[in-house]
Amino acid sequence: MTATLPQVSLRPFLDTDSAQVLALNSAAVPAVNDLDADALAALIIASHSAIVVVADAEPDTVLGFAILFAAGADYASENYRYFSGRARTFLYVDRIVVAAGHRGRGLGARLYAAVFDTARALPTDVVFCEVNLRPANPESLAFHGRLGFTEIGQQATKNDTVVVSLLSAAVPKVRSASGR
């Protein structure tokens, strides 16, 4: 059974969130690539936007985050390049992470509601992301499937040490109630 959704808010990433975002990111490796402070700063600068979710009772505590790229970004990611070759407009979820102790409480879905709102505002009708097949990440695959993502390809990256499922989801026409 899913725990109830805490009272949370979504807001743009702030520089003061960096240490917490790095810690969440590190705890999620290998589902996401490891980052150091310089790599995170470069990622944020190059991105279209970055969103964090915080508990209303503790607004300075980051419970999860998403980093997003629009089409046309100067971003060397192999997966981003794959999607760039397939669509003129899109929003790419480079990474989405929810703190381990807060998973299963609707925070990932709440972040994705904001992702789809961002996609509509671009405007674009497709959101792309990838999920690891090797090393396996079955929980993330199932979660993305529930959100309507479908596989459009697979790709080996990092000298064939990682295999990802490349996923696509249509952007719903109706704006979500993401609480922003």
Summary of the structure (lengths in Angstrom):
residues: 180
radius of gyration: 15.2
end to end distance: 26.3
largest distance: 43.8
contacts: 519
relative contact order: 0.17
helix: 32%
strand: 33%
